[in-house]
Amino acid sequence: MKPSFPLLFVSHGAPMFAIEPGLAGKNLTELGRELPRPDAIVILSPHWMTRDEISVTASTSPETIHDFGGFPDALYQIQYPAPGAPALASKIVDMLSNTGWKSRLDDHRGLDHGAWVPLLYLAPEADIPVVQVSMPASLDTRDAWQLGKTLKPLRDINVLIVASGSLTHNLYEFRGATTHGAQYVKDFAAWTTKSLASGNLDQLLDYKQYAPSAERAHPTDEHFLPLFIALGAAGESYETRVVEGGVTHGVLAMDSYLFSTSGDERFASAQTI
């Protein structure tokens, strides 16, 4: 039986990642070349959170949203003109509704920077249709995992799921941090990688209790919740592979994770890029 399409948790960092690729950009570009070509990309980002129901982009040409301020003009000139996929968006709404998630199509919403910035590296030609799914504002780790489980069947129809967040995300320490990365950032990233490799779902779901410096790494949950969406979509038997990204601005760990079906020899868990 053909393995399900792999999926990704990506650390999208700060908006400057769009013009400062660093190690993370280089390795995501290499991974994008290595992955099979999907028929579509479905992406989630904490920069689109909705209160009462999950929204799904249904535009044929989603706009590039520059949802940030105070950055160099070059950032605002970047466009990511990937086509949309309205039929797939409708299918996703049906999937969500059938499993108890209130959901709706959004014909006008575009792609926020949590979506298009990592896609600049993963799919730079912008020729693969993209659908963005909003994250419920009330989401916790277990709800995020359940949402990922709901989206998991997309992997069997040649769709790449990308859960975009940040391995660490303390904006209070964003300025003035050491250029080499604070030790707590490295410790938290190492714990996460080890926990994913061991498959310790319970500790991951309760990471605030078990992870070192969890409250400091994530004063709020929203940028770490995409990891649990990815975990839910990965299923019970998965392999993980670290896509190294280093640390930017001293406090943003930029590692990403590729999840693939256990036994899929194309993506060996021992590999790190």
Protein Blocks (a to p, Z undefined) as FASTA:
>chain_A
ZZddddddddebjfklmmmnmjmlmmmmmmmmmpccdfbdcdddfkbccfkbccddfbfb
dcddddbehiafklmmpccfbdcdfklmmmmmmmmmmnopacdddfkbccdfklmmmmmm
mmmnopaccddddddfkbcfklmmmmmmmmmmmmmnopacdddddfbdcfklmgopafko
pfklmmmmmmmmmmmmnopaklmmmmmmmpghklmmmmbfklmmmmmmmmmmnombdcdd
dddebjgehlaccbdcddddehiaklcfkbcZZ
